[in-house]
């Protein structure tokens, strides 16, 4: 069954409720169950799959759309509302958008992760807008005593051409509220050619306010009597608080409270031990940290060092196979008999998310109730963690979502929310804003875990890939990988060749890990597309041609673990497109420059990318990047879509080029701020050219899938320019 | 220590230690939260303000060192012709993604155009290199500065 059909089949269970808006007007609330397949296996949903849309039309014609999901810079507050507004057929200038509070009963799932907002909402949001339009049209038909089919709409007005009459939506909104809502599965939707808002560039709904410096982010929350807090945790991951001497810190200027907090000893699932300092000004609270005298037990972190991890990975690879994750055919025999056999090791480091807005959260605990203002990607999970860790039941919590100054997966974790709640509970009645320093943010991230791969490939006499193996060394308890440290058994060339084996070994870690933009893919793509480039060179071809040969005829290759199937035709489409836009076969005229290619399929998006880079004196310069993308039939907001792709490209280049690597000595993070964990800066920004390849599939998300291919496209370009193969990130070339 | 600070054309009185950075005076004493905290070490530019018209990192500027200098923040920048032009250019191509760094970007861009009305790409890169954008909106930052400066794009406008 197709995606659209699955959604439609479930529509009968949709709860669509119309009511009269206070002050007159139509309020329409839709609670829509979602098919499990729409959910992303890469970011498992913590709450039942349901989706709610809320739209109202006031008597003055103002359309208010409630945005239920967190806005973290991915643009959903604007793009999901565009879907409703277009089918409602109103003018975008009539639209107001209100941020929903966190309320699972009312809004279903509220999350930002896995590039899922577009595929999950594409039909339901449009259907809700169309239902509201149908009710307004019906109300006008009743008033004019004509058949509703004789009426047309445009820009928030209803027209009866035969008699030249027209009225605004607001004039019939109250009457519409008394009608029975239509069946969502039968309400007619626009043809794409009829869209007046979807597919047109729309400026972000909050942009103008942000440019004036208005308070809109979590850290901008201001309440009467607000105090500011820092939370000092153990220097090493996994450390426990033994004894805290807080007397000197208490006497520090501006300090109001110093509160040692014993957590549950596991930052992964709740609350790390720490000492909170609460002051009248954040800087004063932070200054007082140096006056704390705390004994920490960091024994659990002994030998959790980057050098030890590397040695263990070497040993695991030397020891051989690991646990089998996927076995197709007989790769061992085929490798043994292959005319040509190559192997290589690849690795990549832990890296941090480092969103520009440091982790923060504001809370007030009063009379057994907690009120929270949070920039969170997964607020409903936060409620569950508050319950488990502090015993505060979800129905005793009011949780306001604020705009987040970047997410990248970091705010899928709610550790800062639990911390501020623990502090607020210890200082009842007082609103507390916890703000992490950048050093706190870098050291106590849920890092993209490092990983190691040993690949082997067998190549036939005609340059065909006969067999492929990957032994992956990662982190975990021996049975389950650490968070975001798992493998993807569908990773190409799986499903495209007959003889293939993927296996895995694990080592434990006390370091907290978690999903970073395009989790899994951001690392696996570098390693696998890098090695496949080596295969292509050994086979006497190049990577795009090798990939095209592997893809074969257009078909759907099923994937294990309920992952989305892989459409080889869509993959072919973007590869051929980027070969064309980048003039792939033409070598750059300038000496020292070359192009590199990579492809990946992640988060339902098909992306092929080419990087043109030059190397001089050990310095890599990226000159141009070409992206070809297939995310379905429709780009919802071209202005936002283009920005997501550019941002992902620059993010990936930064991971490879700026020296990003988090290292540990006995569980202590060695990096601390943007001087030793650098981000991309404007001078390194290349020209980026994006080509959208439209397919007839429903639109999918763009927060993530543009990132993975740019890294191997760059490292493959460096090889083409210099002959030096980059098998380890970040790129570090000798300066001569 | 009591201080009288000239902020956005108004004298504001605060009582804070002399080594408190201006950033925390603005945010936690005066409620001017448009100026953002990003790193605390002058590495990211999110806290950029104008001190007598020059772009400075307010996290590195102690209140005791300010004296009679005129401070301007993002909350005020739209009152100036150049600031309003930059805000308009930023909106025209919707530069931002998360938007957290954009106040600092605008303040740096404003100081650049006040000095150099028609900056080259190299001058833009140099003036804006201290302002991080984690979302990677750099192509559009360059374009918006060119739009505000009335410079024709070499390769067409972004998006």
Interface residues (C-beta under 8 A of the other chain):
Chain A: X72 X73 X74 X75 X201 X203 X204 X206 X207 X208 X210 X211 X212 X213 X214 X215 X216 X217 X219 X220 X222 X228 X253 X280 X281 X282 X283 X284 X354 X355 X356 X357 X358 X403 X404 X405 X406 X407 X408 X435 X437 X438 X638 X639 X640 X642 X643 X644 X646 X647 X648 X649 X650 X651 X654 X673 X674 X675 X679 X680 X681 X682 X683 X685 X687 X688
Chain B: X16 X17 X20 X21 X23 X24 X27 X28 X29 X31 X32 X33 X34 X35 X36 X37 X38 X39 X40 X41 X43 X44 X46 X73 X74 X75 X77 X78 X87 X90 X91 X93 X94 X96 X97 X98 X99 X100 X101 X102 X103 X106 X124 X125 X126 X128 X129 X131 X132 X133 X134 X135 X136 X137 X138 X139 X140 X141 X142 X155 X158 X159
